[in-house]
């Protein structure tokens, strides 16, 4: 998958992407949980889809900063059932995805996080959040029934 922009010579023209990065959160999470889940699930996308990462940043004084996603991350919310359905759709479309289950709120490191997910079958995962990346239309279909987070 690649990210493309409109063909234009106008540097001020908006950049258009044919891909989408989206996070879907369960609507019953507390604020701190929403922030934590979002941070964790998006962290995996750049490892599998390096094209989502832009160039490094620098300020006017030349201080360097890490590169970030080249495009917006859209955050959605939905019920537990919406999340389960979206997860199944992402799997059936083989889209790059990351998941966060309720069990991960009780762990404190990557090893224990992976063990907690590995201990549960796909259909039994108690999903509280997921990130998905892919062609805009495919991601829109995965997220059908979810609403923009506000």
ROVODO-99998 format. One line per field, with one value per residue (C-alpha): chain; residue number from 1; x, z, y. Coordinates in steps of 0.2 Angstrom, whole numbers, plus 5000, padded with zeros to 4 digits. Layout:
BEGIN
mol [A,...]
seq [NUM,...]
xx [X,...]
zz [Z,...]
yy [Y,...]
***
This chain:
BEGIN
mol [A,A,A,A,A,A,A,A,A,A,A,A,A,A,A,A,A,A,A,A,A,A,A,A,A,A,A,A,A,A,A,A,A,A,A,A,A,A,A,A,A,A,A,A,A,A,A,A,A,A,A,A,A,A,A,A,A,A,A,A,A,A,A,A,A,A,A,A,A,A,A,A,A,A,A,A,A,A,A,A,A,A,A,A,A,A,A,A,A,A,A,A,A,A,A,A,A,A,A,A,A,A,A,A,A,A,A,A,A,A,A,A,A,A,A,A,A,A,A,A,A,A,A,A,A,A,A,A,A,A,A,A,A,A,A,A,A,A,A,A,A,A,A,A,A,A,A,A,A,A]
seq [1,2,3,4,5,6,7,8,9,10,11,12,13,14,15,16,17,18,19,20,21,22,23,24,25,26,27,28,29,30,31,32,33,34,35,36,37,38,39,40,41,42,43,44,45,46,47,48,49,50,51,52,53,54,55,56,57,58,59,60,61,62,63,64,65,66,67,68,69,70,71,72,73,74,75,76,77,78,79,80,81,82,83,84,85,86,87,88,89,90,91,92,93,94,95,96,97,98,99,100,101,102,103,104,105,106,107,108,109,110,111,112,113,114,115,116,117,118,119,120,121,122,123,124,125,126,127,128,129,130,131,132,133,134,135,136,137,138,139,140,141,142,143,144,145,146,147,148,149,150]
xx [5000,5006,5001,4998,4995,4985,4995,4998,5011,5003,5013,4998,4985,4979,4987,4975,4979,4971,4975,4968,4974,4960,4959,4943,4940,4926,4914,4914,4932,4938,4948,4965,4961,4956,4973,4983,4975,4976,4995,4998,4989,4995,5013,5013,5008,5024,5033,5023,5019,5034,5027,5015,5030,5035,5052,5060,5055,5067,5063,5070,5085,5089,5084,5079,5063,5057,5047,5028,5014,5013,4994,4980,4975,4956,4949,4932,4921,4909,4901,4909,4899,4905,4923,4921,4913,4926,4940,4932,4931,4949,4955,4944,4952,4970,4973,4987,4980,4984,4973,4972,4962,4955,4968,4982,4976,4983,5000,5015,5027,5027,5031,5016,5005,5009,5006,4989,4984,4991,4981,4965,4957,4953,4934,4936,4947,4939,4944,4944,4953,4961,4971,4969,4978,4974,4965,4953,4938,4943,4945,4929,4920,4929,4923,4905,4894,4907,4906,4920,4926,4923]
zz [5000,4996,5000,4986,4984,4972,4957,4959,4957,4971,4987,4997,4990,5002,5002,4998,5003,4996,5012,5029,5047,5059,5078,5084,5103,5113,5119,5137,5141,5153,5146,5152,5144,5127,5127,5132,5120,5105,5109,5109,5094,5082,5088,5078,5061,5056,5059,5046,5034,5034,5021,5034,5042,5036,5036,5053,5059,5064,5071,5065,5077,5069,5084,5077,5081,5077,5061,5063,5052,5036,5037,5050,5062,5063,5079,5080,5094,5095,5105,5110,5096,5083,5088,5086,5069,5063,5069,5059,5044,5045,5047,5031,5021,5028,5032,5044,5061,5080,5094,5113,5124,5141,5149,5144,5157,5170,5162,5163,5149,5131,5136,5147,5134,5120,5132,5137,5119,5114,5128,5120,5104,5090,5092,5111,5112,5123,5112,5118,5104,5087,5074,5055,5040,5021,5006,5011,5005,5014,5030,5028,5026,5041,5052,5046,5061,5071,5074,5074,5092,5100]
yy [5000,5017,5035,5046,5065,5075,5080,5098,5112,5122,5120,5127,5114,5101,5084,5070,5052,5036,5027,5029,5027,5024,5020,5012,5013,5005,5019,5013,5017,5031,5045,5039,5022,5030,5039,5024,5013,5025,5028,5009,5003,5017,5013,4997,5003,5011,4995,4985,5000,5011,5022,5030,5038,5055,5064,5069,5086,5101,5118,5135,5132,5115,5105,5088,5079,5061,5058,5055,5049,5058,5058,5061,5047,5047,5041,5033,5025,5011,4998,4981,4973,4987,4983,4965,4967,4979,4967,4953,4964,4970,4952,4946,4960,4956,4974,4979,4981,4982,4977,4981,4970,4973,4962,4974,4986,4974,4971,4982,4977,4971,4952,4951,4961,4948,4934,4941,4942,4925,4917,4920,4914,4927,4926,4928,4943,4957,4971,4989,4996,4993,5002,4999,5005,5003,5009,5022,5012,4996,5005,5014,4997,4990,5005,5004,5007,5017,5036,5049,5051,5068]
***
